[in-house]
């Protein structure tokens, strides 16, 4: 049974289905493209935060080391600080996520959303650990004097 009667110049059903498929594929591409841009921007943001953290805390780390802390203790201190930031940030984002999910309703099971949320937290956490590794390498190469010196 046909839903409409074709007339001269009208599209038939197969052309509508093809056009619908093209539009669907286009929206899928835009969704994937937007996701990749968000991932790239989040990586860039984390890198910028880690570089800023290094530049702003370099003097403090030099002071800690001049007062007797070794480099391992300084890195432990940095790691704990970043872990606290990650826990607070994840908790706040989880709270907001749950509030929005229950207020708006959701299309898929909540477990799927929670899995995606946990995967994003793991991704950001792995980026933080990579950043800590590079900061550790940088601190290990520098002397206390180089950490205490201000680069104006």
FIKOLZA-1660 file (N, C-alpha, C; in steps of 0.1 Angstrom, whole numbers, plus 5000, padded with zeros to 4 digits):
% residues 152
   i   px   py   pz ch aa at
   1 5008 4988 5000  A  X  N
   1 5000 5000 5000  A  X CA
   1 5009 5012 5000  A  X  C
   2 5006 5022 4991  A  X  N
   2 5014 5034 4990  A  X CA
   2 5008 5045 4999  A  X  C
   3 5016 5053 5005  A  X  N
   3 5011 5064 5013  A  X CA
   3 5007 5076 5005  A  X  C
   4 5012 5077 4993  A  X  N
   4 5009 5089 4985  A  X CA
   4 5009 5084 4970  A  X  C
   5 5001 5091 4963  A  X  N
   5 5001 5088 4948  A  X CA
   5 5011 5096 4941  A  X  C
   6 5020 5090 4934  A  X  N
   6 5030 5098 4927  A  X CA
   6 5023 5106 4916  A  X  C
   7 5028 5118 4914  A  X  N
   7 5023 5126 4903  A  X CA
   7 5036 5131 4895  A  X  C
   8 5033 5137 4885  A  X  N
   8 5044 5142 4876  A  X CA
   8 5054 5151 4884  A  X  C
   9 5067 5147 4884  A  X  N
   9 5077 5155 4891  A  X CA
   9 5079 5152 4905  A  X  C
  10 5071 5142 4911  A  X  N
  10 5072 5139 4925  A  X CA
  10 5082 5128 4926  A  X  C
  11 5088 5127 4938  A  X  N
  11 5098 5116 4941  A  X CA
  11 5090 5103 4944  A  X  C
  12 5096 5092 4940  A  X  N
  12 5090 5080 4945  A  X CA
  12 5096 5075 4958  A  X  C
  13 5091 5065 4964  A  X  N
  13 5094 5061 4977  A  X CA
  13 5109 5057 4978  A  X  C
  14 5115 5051 4968  A  X  N
  14 5129 5047 4969  A  X CA
  14 5138 5060 4970  A  X  C
  15 5134 5070 4963  A  X  N
  15 5142 5083 4963  A  X CA
  15 5141 5089 4977  A  X  C
  16 5130 5089 4983  A  X  N
  16 5128 5094 4996  A  X CA
  16 5136 5086 5006  A  X  C
  17 5136 5073 5005  A  X  N
  17 5144 5065 5014  A  X CA
  17 5159 5068 5012  A  X  C
  18 5163 5069 5000  A  X  N
  18 5177 5072 4997  A  X CA
  18 5181 5085 5004  A  X  C
  19 5173 5095 5002  A  X  N
  19 5175 5109 5007  A  X CA
  19 5175 5108 5023  A  X  C
  20 5166 5101 5028  A  X  N
  20 5166 5099 5043  A  X CA
  20 5178 5093 5048  A  X  C
  21 5183 5083 5041  A  X  N
  21 5196 5076 5045  A  X CA
  21 5208 5085 5044  A  X  C
  22 5208 5094 5033  A  X  N
  22 5219 5103 5032  A  X CA
  22 5219 5113 5043  A  X  C
  23 5207 5118 5047  A  X  N
  23 5206 5128 5058  A  X CA
  23 5210 5121 5071  A  X  C
  24 5206 5109 5073  A  X  N
  24 5210 5101 5085  A  X CA
  24 5225 5100 5086  A  X  C
  25 5231 5096 5075  A  X  N
  25 5246 5095 5074  A  X CA
  25 5253 5108 5077  A  X  C
  26 5247 5119 5071  A  X  N
  26 5253 5132 5074  A  X CA
  26 5252 5136 5088  A  X  C
  27 5241 5133 5095  A  X  N
  27 5240 5136 5109  A  X CA
  27 5249 5127 5117  A  X  C
  28 5251 5115 5113  A  X  N
  28 5261 5106 5120  A  X CA
  28 5275 5111 5118  A  X  C
  29 5278 5116 5107  A  X  N
  29 5292 5122 5104  A  X CA
  29 5294 5134 5113  A  X  C
  30 5284 5143 5114  A  X  N
  30 5285 5155 5122  A  X CA
  30 5286 5151 5137  A  X  C
  31 5279 5141 5141  A  X  N
  31 5280 5137 5155  A  X CA
  31 5294 5132 5158  A  X  C
  32 5300 5123 5149  A  X  N
  32 5313 5118 5151  A  X CA
  32 5324 5129 5150  A  X  C
  33 5322 5139 5141  A  X  N
  33 5331 5150 5139  A  X CA
  33 5330 5159 5152  A  X  C
  34 5319 5161 5157  A  X  N
  34 5317 5169 5170  A  X CA
  34 5324 5162 5181  A  X  C
  35 5322 5149 5182  A  X  N
  35 5329 5142 5193  A  X CA
  35 5344 5143 5192  A  X  C
  36 5349 5141 5180  A  X  N
  36 5364 5142 5178  A  X CA
  36 5369 5156 5182  A  X  C
  37 5362 5166 5178  A  X  N
  37 5366 5180 5182  A  X CA
  37 5366 5181 5197  A  X  C
  38 5355 5176 5203  A  X  N
  38 5355 5177 5218  A  X CA
  38 5366 5169 5225  A  X  C
  39 5370 5158 5219  A  X  N
  39 5381 5150 5225  A  X CA
  39 5394 5158 5223  A  X  C
  40 5396 5164 5211  A  X  N
  40 5408 5172 5208  A  X CA
  40 5409 5184 5218  A  X  C
  41 5398 5191 5219  A  X  N
  41 5398 5202 5228  A  X CA
  41 5400 5198 5243  A  X  C
  42 5395 5187 5247  A  X  N
  42 5397 5183 5261  A  X CA
  42 5412 5179 5263  A  X  C
  43 5418 5173 5253  A  X  N
  43 5432 5169 5254  A  X CA
  43 5440 5182 5255  A  X  C
  44 5437 5192 5246  A  X  N
  44 5444 5205 5246  A  X CA
  44 5442 5212 5259  A  X  C
  45 5430 5212 5265  A  X  N
  45 5427 5218 5277  A  X CA
  45 5435 5212 5289  A  X  C
  46 5436 5199 5289  A  X  N
  46 5443 5192 5299  A  X CA
  46 5458 5195 5298  A  X  C
  47 5464 5195 5286  A  X  N
  47 5478 5198 5284  A  X CA
  47 5481 5213 5289  A  X  C
  48 5472 5222 5285  A  X  N
  48 5474 5236 5289  A  X CA
  48 5473 5237 5305  A  X  C
  49 5464 5230 5311  A  X  N
  49 5463 5230 5326  A  X CA
  49 5476 5224 5332  A  X  C
  50 5481 5214 5326  A  X  N
  50 5493 5208 5332  A  X CA
  50 5505 5217 5330  A  X  C
  51 5506 5223 5318  A  X  N
  51 5517 5233 5316  A  X CA
  51 5516 5245 5326  A  X  C
  52 5504 5250 5327  A  X  N
  52 5502 5261 5336  A  X CA
  52 5505 5256 5351  A  X  C
  53 5501 5244 5354  A  X  N
  53 5504 5239 5368  A  X CA
  53 5519 5239 5370  A  X  C
  54 5526 5234 5360  A  X  N
  54 5541 5233 5361  A  X CA
  54 5547 5247 5363  A  X  C
  55 5543 5256 5354  A  X  N
  55 5548 5270 5355  A  X CA
  55 5545 5277 5368  A  X  C
  56 5533 5275 5373  A  X  N
  56 5529 5282 5385  A  X CA
  56 5535 5276 5397  A  X  C
  57 5537 5263 5397  A  X  N
  57 5541 5256 5409  A  X CA
  57 5556 5253 5409  A  X  C
  58 5563 5256 5399  A  X  N
  58 5578 5253 5398  A  X CA
  58 5585 5259 5409  A  X  C
  59 5582 5272 5413  A  X  N
  59 5589 5279 5424  A  X CA
  59 5586 5272 5437  A  X  C
  60 5574 5268 5439  A  X  N
  60 5570 5261 5452  A  X CA
  60 5577 5248 5453  A  X  C
  61 5578 5240 5442  A  X  N
  61 5585 5228 5442  A  X CA
  61 5600 5230 5445  A  X  C
  62 5606 5240 5440  A  X  N
  62 5620 5243 5443  A  X CA
  62 5622 5247 5458  A  X  C
  63 5612 5254 5463  A  X  N
  63 5613 5257 5478  A  X CA
  63 5611 5245 5486  A  X  C
  64 5602 5236 5482  A  X  N
  64 5600 5223 5490  A  X CA
  64 5613 5215 5489  A  X  C
  65 5620 5215 5478  A  X  N
  65 5632 5207 5476  A  X CA
  65 5643 5213 5484  A  X  C
  66 5644 5227 5484  A  X  N
  66 5654 5233 5492  A  X CA
  66 5653 5232 5507  A  X  C
  67 5640 5229 5511  A  X  N
  67 5638 5227 5525  A  X CA
  67 5639 5212 5530  A  X  C
  68 5642 5204 5520  A  X  N
  68 5646 5190 5524  A  X CA
  68 5637 5179 5517  A  X  C
  69 5627 5183 5510  A  X  N
  69 5619 5172 5503  A  X CA
  69 5627 5167 5491  A  X  C
  70 5626 5154 5489  A  X  N
  70 5632 5149 5477  A  X CA
  70 5622 5150 5465  A  X  C
  71 5627 5147 5453  A  X  N
  71 5619 5148 5441  A  X CA
  71 5607 5138 5442  A  X  C
  72 5609 5127 5448  A  X  N
  72 5598 5117 5449  A  X CA
  72 5587 5122 5457  A  X  C
  73 5590 5128 5468  A  X  N
  73 5580 5134 5477  A  X CA
  73 5572 5145 5470  A  X  C
  74 5580 5153 5462  A  X  N
  74 5573 5164 5455  A  X CA
  74 5563 5159 5445  A  X  C
  75 5567 5148 5438  A  X  N
  75 5558 5142 5428  A  X CA
  75 5546 5135 5435  A  X  C
  76 5549 5130 5447  A  X  N
  76 5538 5124 5454  A  X CA
  76 5528 5135 5458  A  X  C
  77 5533 5146 5462  A  X  N
  77 5525 5157 5466  A  X CA
  77 5516 5162 5454  A  X  C
  78 5523 5163 5442  A  X  N
  78 5516 5167 5430  A  X CA
  78 5505 5157 5426  A  X  C
  79 5509 5144 5427  A  X  N
  79 5499 5134 5423  A  X CA
  79 5487 5134 5432  A  X  C
  80 5489 5136 5445  A  X  N
  80 5478 5136 5455  A  X CA
  80 5469 5149 5452  A  X  C
  81 5475 5160 5449  A  X  N
  81 5468 5172 5446  A  X CA
  81 5459 5170 5433  A  X  C
  82 5465 5164 5423  A  X  N
  82 5457 5162 5411  A  X CA
  82 5446 5151 5413  A  X  C
  83 5449 5141 5421  A  X  N
  83 5439 5131 5424  A  X CA
  83 5427 5138 5432  A  X  C
  84 5430 5147 5441  A  X  N
  84 5419 5154 5448  A  X CA
  84 5411 5162 5438  A  X  C
  85 5418 5169 5429  A  X  N
  85 5410 5177 5419  A  X CA
  85 5402 5167 5410  A  X  C
  86 5407 5156 5406  A  X  N
  86 5400 5147 5398  A  X CA
  86 5388 5141 5405  A  X  C
  87 5389 5138 5418  A  X  N
  87 5378 5132 5425  A  X CA
  87 5367 5143 5427  A  X  C
  88 5371 5155 5430  A  X  N
  88 5361 5166 5432  A  X CA
  88 5354 5168 5418  A  X  C
  89 5362 5170 5408  A  X  N
  89 5356 5172 5395  A  X CA
  89 5347 5161 5390  A  X  C
  90 5351 5149 5392  A  X  N
  90 5343 5138 5388  A  X CA
  90 5330 5137 5396  A  X  C
  91 5331 5140 5409  A  X  N
  91 5319 5139 5417  A  X CA
  91 5309 5150 5413  A  X  C
  92 5314 5162 5411  A  X  N
  92 5305 5173 5407  A  X CA
  92 5299 5170 5393  A  X  C
  93 5307 5165 5384  A  X  N
  93 5301 5162 5371  A  X CA
  93 5291 5150 5371  A  X  C
  94 5294 5140 5380  A  X  N
  94 5284 5129 5382  A  X CA
  94 5271 5134 5388  A  X  C
  95 5272 5143 5397  A  X  N
  95 5260 5149 5403  A  X CA
  95 5252 5156 5393  A  X  C
  96 5259 5165 5385  A  X  N
  96 5251 5172 5375  A  X CA
  96 5246 5163 5364  A  X  C
  97 5253 5152 5361  A  X  N
  97 5249 5143 5351  A  X CA
  97 5236 5136 5356  A  X  C
  98 5236 5131 5368  A  X  N
  98 5224 5124 5374  A  X CA
  98 5212 5134 5375  A  X  C
  99 5214 5146 5379  A  X  N
  99 5203 5155 5380  A  X CA
  99 5197 5158 5366  A  X  C
 100 5205 5160 5356  A  X  N
 100 5200 5162 5343  A  X CA
 100 5194 5150 5337  A  X  C
 101 5200 5138 5339  A  X  N
 101 5194 5126 5334  A  X CA
 101 5180 5123 5340  A  X  C
 102 5178 5125 5353  A  X  N
 102 5165 5123 5359  A  X CA
 102 5155 5134 5356  A  X  C
 103 5160 5146 5354  A  X  N
 103 5151 5157 5351  A  X CA
 103 5146 5156 5337  A  X  C
 104 5154 5153 5328  A  X  N
 104 5150 5153 5314  A  X CA
 104 5145 5139 5309  A  X  C
 105 5148 5129 5316  A  X  N
 105 5145 5116 5311  A  X CA
 105 5156 5111 5302  A  X  C
 106 5156 5099 5299  A  X  N
 106 5167 5094 5290  A  X CA
 106 5161 5083 5281  A  X  C
 107 5168 5082 5269  A  X  N
 107 5164 5073 5259  A  X CA
 107 5169 5059 5261  A  X  C
 108 5182 5058 5265  A  X  N
 108 5189 5045 5267  A  X CA
 108 5189 5042 5282  A  X  C
 109 5192 5030 5285  A  X  N
 109 5193 5026 5299  A  X CA
 109 5204 5035 5306  A  X  C
 110 5202 5038 5319  A  X  N
 110 5211 5046 5327  A  X CA
 110 5225 5039 5328  A  X  C
 111 5225 5026 5327  A  X  N
 111 5238 5019 5328  A  X CA
 111 5247 5023 5316  A  X  C
 112 5241 5025 5304  A  X  N
 112 5249 5029 5293  A  X CA
 112 5255 5042 5294  A  X  C
 113 5247 5052 5300  A  X  N
 113 5252 5065 5302  A  X CA
 113 5263 5065 5313  A  X  C
 114 5261 5057 5323  A  X  N
 114 5271 5055 5334  A  X CA
 114 5284 5049 5329  A  X  C
 115 5283 5040 5320  A  X  N
 115 5295 5034 5313  A  X CA
 115 5302 5044 5306  A  X  C
 116 5295 5052 5298  A  X  N
 116 5302 5063 5290  A  X CA
 116 5308 5073 5299  A  X  C
 117 5301 5076 5310  A  X  N
 117 5307 5086 5320  A  X CA
 117 5320 5080 5326  A  X  C
 118 5320 5068 5330  A  X  N
 118 5331 5062 5336  A  X CA
 118 5343 5061 5326  A  X  C
 119 5340 5058 5314  A  X  N
 119 5350 5057 5303  A  X CA
 119 5356 5071 5301  A  X  C
 120 5348 5082 5302  A  X  N
 120 5354 5095 5300  A  X CA
 120 5362 5099 5312  A  X  C
 121 5358 5095 5324  A  X  N
 121 5366 5097 5336  A  X CA
 121 5380 5090 5335  A  X  C
 122 5379 5077 5331  A  X  N
 122 5392 5070 5329  A  X CA
 122 5401 5076 5318  A  X  C
 123 5395 5081 5308  A  X  N
 123 5403 5088 5297  A  X CA
 123 5410 5100 5303  A  X  C
 124 5402 5108 5310  A  X  N
 124 5408 5121 5315  A  X CA
 124 5419 5117 5326  A  X  C
 125 5416 5107 5334  A  X  N
 125 5426 5102 5344  A  X CA
 125 5438 5097 5337  A  X  C
 126 5437 5090 5326  A  X  N
 126 5449 5085 5320  A  X CA
 126 5457 5097 5314  A  X  C
 127 5450 5107 5309  A  X  N
 127 5457 5119 5304  A  X CA
 127 5464 5126 5316  A  X  C
 128 5458 5127 5327  A  X  N
 128 5465 5133 5339  A  X CA
 128 5477 5125 5343  A  X  C
 129 5477 5112 5343  A  X  N
 129 5488 5104 5346  A  X CA
 129 5500 5106 5336  A  X  C
 130 5496 5107 5323  A  X  N
 130 5506 5110 5313  A  X CA
 130 5512 5124 5315  A  X  C
 131 5504 5133 5319  A  X  N
 131 5509 5147 5322  A  X CA
 131 5518 5147 5334  A  X  C
 132 5515 5139 5345  A  X  N
 132 5523 5138 5357  A  X CA
 132 5537 5131 5353  A  X  C
 133 5536 5122 5344  A  X  N
 133 5549 5115 5339  A  X CA
 133 5558 5125 5333  A  X  C
 134 5552 5134 5324  A  X  N
 134 5561 5144 5317  A  X CA
 134 5566 5154 5327  A  X  C
 135 5558 5158 5336  A  X  N
 135 5562 5168 5346  A  X CA
 135 5573 5162 5355  A  X  C
 136 5572 5149 5358  A  X  N
 136 5582 5142 5366  A  X CA
 136 5595 5142 5359  A  X  C
 137 5595 5139 5346  A  X  N
 137 5607 5139 5338  A  X CA
 137 5613 5153 5337  A  X  C
 138 5605 5163 5336  A  X  N
 138 5610 5177 5336  A  X CA
 138 5617 5180 5349  A  X  C
 139 5610 5177 5360  A  X  N
 139 5615 5180 5374  A  X CA
 139 5628 5173 5376  A  X  C
 140 5629 5160 5372  A  X  N
 140 5641 5152 5374  A  X CA
 140 5653 5158 5367  A  X  C
 141 5650 5164 5356  A  X  N
 141 5661 5170 5348  A  X CA
 141 5666 5184 5354  A  X  C
 142 5658 5190 5362  A  X  N
 142 5661 5203 5367  A  X CA
 142 5667 5202 5381  A  X  C
 143 5676 5212 5383  A  X  N
 143 5682 5213 5397  A  X CA
 143 5673 5222 5405  A  X  C
 144 5676 5223 5418  A  X  N
 144 5668 5231 5427  A  X CA
 144 5670 5246 5423  A  X  C
 145 5682 5250 5419  A  X  N
 145 5684 5263 5414  A  X CA
 145 5676 5267 5402  A  X  C
 146 5675 5257 5392  A  X  N
 146 5666 5260 5380  A  X CA
 146 5652 5261 5384  A  X  C
 147 5647 5253 5394  A  X  N
 147 5633 5254 5398  A  X CA
 147 5630 5267 5405  A  X  C
 148 5640 5272 5413  A  X  N
 148 5638 5284 5421  A  X CA
 148 5640 5297 5412  A  X  C
 149 5647 5296 5401  A  X  N
 149 5649 5308 5393  A  X CA
 149 5636 5312 5386  A  X  C
 150 5633 5324 5386  A  X  N
 150 5622 5330 5379  A  X CA
 150 5625 5334 5365  A  X  C
 151 5618 5329 5355  A  X  N
 151 5620 5332 5341  A  X CA
 151 5611 5344 5338  A  X  C
 152 5616 5356 5338  A  X  N
 152 5608 5368 5335  A  X CA
 152 5609 5372 5321  A  X  C
% end
